[in-house]
Amino acid sequence: MYITIDESDKRPIYQQIVDEIKALIARGELQEGSSLPPVRQVAADLGVNLNTIAFAYRQLQNEGLIRIKHGSGAVVTSRVLSETREEQLRTQLRTVLTHLTLAGLKNSEIKAWVGEELTSLLRGERGG
């Protein structure tokens, strides 16, 4: 499992980890039944606090993507968020689209960005 932390990213470190693992699951790089590295190993590899990784893993478990078994690690259990409803997803998408519009992007630019990011996600490339 390859994830990185971006110091210039405004998101908290745990959220960056959650988002990166979600992307790995979405791309199929982490499939159902795949074991995640132990919390201690990820913390050491990334140079972050052990509790940060544990919190990220708990977030993923709460969303139904992984199962944590104390003493034996975490396993990917699903590629589908457990409690995400269509309206929640639409609200999140609407928020992002609103921010892009307020940033001055044209409709065609927004559509291009969305298309590029979706293509990148499905190809397994890192966004940027």
N, C-alpha and C positions, 0 to 999 in steps of 0.2 A: 504494500500500500504506500503510495507516494503522495504526500501532502506537503504543502508549504504554508508558511505564515508570512504575510506581507505587513511589515512594520508601518507602512504608510497608509494601510487600510484603516478606515475609521470604525469598522466593525470590531467588536470584542474578539479576542483570540479564540475563545470557545466557539463563537459563532462562525468564524472562518473555518475552524476544524469541522464543525457540523456541516457547513455548506460544501466543503471539499469532499467529505465522505458521502454526502447525498449525491454529489455529481458522479463519484466513482460507482455508486450503486445504480444511478440512472443510466450511465453508459454501459453497464454490464461488466465493468472491471471487477467489481465486488458482487458476486452472484449469491443467491440464496444458499445458505449453508457455509459460506466462506467465513473463516475466523478472522476477526480483527486482531491486530497486534495487542499485546498486553498494555495496559495503561502506563505502566512504568517505562516500557520501551518507547512508546510514542512520546512521552514527556521528555525522556532523555534525548531522543532523536531530534526533537524540535526545540529543546532547551527551554521548556516551559514548565510551570508548576504541575505536579501530579494531579492536584485537585481540578485544574482547568480541563485536563483530558477526561477525568472521571465525570465532570459536569457535562462535557460534550457528549460522552457516551450515554449518559442518563437522558439527555435531550433526545437523542436518536431512539432510545428505547421508548420514551414517552410518545414518540411519533409512530411507533410500531415498526420501525425499520430494522432494529437489532434486538437481540435478547441478551441480557447480561446474566451470566451465572457466576456468582462469586466463587473464586478459586479456579474456575476453568475458562474464564475469558468471555468475550462477546462474539456473537455469531449473527450474520445477516439473516433476517427471517423473512423479509419481504422487499419487493421493489415498489410497493404502493403505500403511501402514507395512510395510517389507519383511520384518523379522524378528520381528514381534510375533506371538506364538502366543496362542491362546485362553487358556491357563492363565496367561500373564503378565498379560493384561488382567484376568482374574478376580481375580488376586492384588492388582493395583492397586486394583480396585474394592472388594474386600474390605477393604483397608487404609483406604480413605476411609470406607466404611460403618462400620468399627470406630471411627474417630475421631469420626464424627458421633454414634454411640451413646454413646461415652464422654463426649461433650460434653453428654449429657443430653437429646438430641432424641428425641422419640417416633417410633415406626415410621411413623406417618402423616405427621409432619413431614419425615422423611427422604425418603419417597416423593414428597411435594410438592416438595421441593427438587430432587430428581433430575428430576422432570417439568418443572419450571420451567427448569432449566438446559438440558435437552435441547431444549425448545421454543425457548429463547433462542438456542442455538447454531444450530439449523436455520433460524431466522428471520434470523440475522445480527446479532443484538443483542449488545451487550457485557454480560457477566455482572457481578454486583456484589453 
